[in-house]
Amino acid sequence: MRRYPAAFFLVFCFFFLTSPLAAQLPPPPAPQPVVTGRDPQAMSVLRNALSAMGGTGAASIQDTVVQATFTAPPNAGGQSGTVTVTTKGATEMRSDSTLGNKSTSIIFNNGIEKHSGEKGWVTLPAANAHHKRIEHLPAMLLYYEFARSDMAAAYVGQESLNGESVHHLRLARTSSTGNSYFDQIETRNSQIEIYVDAQTFQIARISFIYLSSTDWRRGFPMDIYYDKYSTVNGIAVPFHQRYFFAGSPNGEFQLTSVVVNQGPTDSMFQGK
């Protein structure tokens, strides 16, 4: 089975989960309980993590530009190459990738996802774009989630990850449209599992469900593991990141450059 590059840097074909390839995947995981409220223990760990990862520095960052090399899993049929990821605030993101001899651009802008194509920009269904986060910079992800008024948090427990003790948290964005069925699905779709190192309080792993583009009730887990942290502009940045889709390796990123406050224009994230 061919593997596809990691979710943010180069999202695989939007029809993947509804294509014949999906038949080769394991059954989708059982839905996790919907998170409501703010558990005091979870909030304490989040505050410690935000402090350890540079919450003060994150507050001064308006935009970021990250360059990285992508290495495809061996014997998976994918192409390796380079990626540049630009963000502005919490909701405008763009990746420009060259893998092999193919260049691709992807935009996320306030719940809208667009891909570059031979005939120009194509708008995709918003299943995954609606709750898109800055996954490649977990300090910024945490900073923006912590600032949300609709953020809910639960403490799942203390666990072991690669031989290290971690705090397992579950965050969600609480939907409150008044339609209980829709709100339950929307809140669950927004959930993200965060694993915080119990010693350093740096994020060691996140996990979330990558949704089908045609059925928001169906999806498979995307896991990201972070290591080789270094401080850049006051925030902790993991320069090595490993991605897994449905439990299988999806590729590795080695960050080569991180700069902030470059002032990208809004037009860069519009795909016109």
ABEGO torsion letter per residue (X at the ends): XBBBBBAAABBBBAAAAABAAAAABBBBBBBBBBBBEBBAAAAAAAAAAAAAAGAAAAAABABBBBBBBBBBBBGAGBBBEBBBBBBBEAABBBBBBBBEABBBBBBBBGGBBBBBBAAEBBBBBAAAAAABBBAABAAAAAAAAAABAABBBBBAEBBBBGGBBBBBBBBBBBBBAGBAAAAAAAAAAABBBBBBBAAAGBBABBBBBBBBAABAABBBBBBBBBBGBBBBGGBBBBABBBBBBGGBBAEBBBBABBBBGAGBBAAAAAGX
